[in-house]
Amino acid sequence: MEIREIQKEEIHQMKKLRDYAFRNSSGGGEEDFFYWMDHGNRLGAFKDNELAAQVVTYPLEVMLFGERYQMGGIAYVATYPEHRRGGLIRQLMTKSIEAMKEKGQIVSYLQPFDVRFYRKFGYELGFHMAHLRLKLDQFVRKSSGIGQIKRINHSSPEFAFIKEVYHQYSSVHQGMLVRDEAWWARLTRRGFTKEMALYFDENGEAKGYLSFGFEGTKMIIRELIALTSEAENELWAFISSHDSMFDIVELENTGDIQELALGLTNPTALKVEEELSYMLRIVDVKEFLRRYPFEKHEKSLYIRVTDEVAPFNSGLYKIADGVSQENDNGETYENLLEIEIGTLSQMLLGAVHPRMLKAYHKIKASEETINLLEAIIPQTSPRFYDHF
């Protein structure tokens, strides 16, 4: 079996494997598929020049701690059944992570079909998605009369404001995708931008938007982005104004549920279904730690990392005024954290706090070290609104 890059003239073999492995066709159609196959990093396992297994990495960016980080988005992981359990995906994933490091992609995301499967490659759960359901007649939100709502789509001149509002929102919320023109085109191909409502405040500045659609007697909110509480109120008032047309509103990608409930007149009527969705991993530990915004601290922190898939990450790191990789002779240090790569990724991106990981025996650390970690790790809650 040969592990190598999939050439452009072999992309048709990727489509064939995709169609076999993923029975539901992608919403963006073939144009979307071929665009990302052309721009992604394609690795395959071949037997007699026939594709047996594949892994694709999208070259993307995400916002972390107010900065852009290059991210490798894993997609279309597939093997023909006659070649399964032969370790092909492990080889491809290992090569893909190595390639990400070479390309400067410091983190990686993926949407798992099986969490246990991808934990073997150092990924851990980092995000959850909430699906909300509410009867329109169970809440009433009235417009304040300040500003205005304008219905638009991707062909409208005002669509540029949608992009700017998203950019401002994603810049201050941990883990969100940097949507470039190619990604907005992808959302358009998938119908995301067909119906949108854009809110302008009293100064004529765009401060929030909805992406929505209709399905039977339901109004579907695909995304609600608001930069101010006033914008959120007016967007909800717009949704509420449909109560004579639709019975149910279903929402996703609307932000923090607790914050959302503060603005509802009857939050007990809100039905919430949460799903643990995307997984993540740090690709380059040393570079990630170097850029990480630890809070200032006097005592040194030592982190002993284990990464079986990417052994270049394994080792002992000292966090003091800066970050250094130390010679590791296995001794015990004051304020030592022993952790696997997936758990480290989960912890530093704010998905789970150190004390909780300690309680579930996911990490080894003294109580003093846990206190230090809780003090120097930024208190963030990651969110991710996109799909690949």
Beta strands, then each sheet from edge to edge (+ up, - down):
strand 1: 2-5
strand 2: 41-47
strand 3: 50-64
strand 4: 67-79
strand 5: 107-110
strand 6: 124-125
strand 7: 128-135
strand 8: 148-152
strand 9: 196-200
strand 10: 206-215
strand 11: 218-226
strand 12: 248-252
strand 13: 271-276
strand 14: 279-282
strand 15: 301-306
strand 16: 315-319
strand 17: 323-326
strand 18: 336-340
sheet 1: 1+ 2- 3+ 4- 5- 14+ 6-
sheet 2: 8+ 9- 10+ 11- 12- 7+ 13-
sheet 3: 17+ 16- 15+ 18+
end
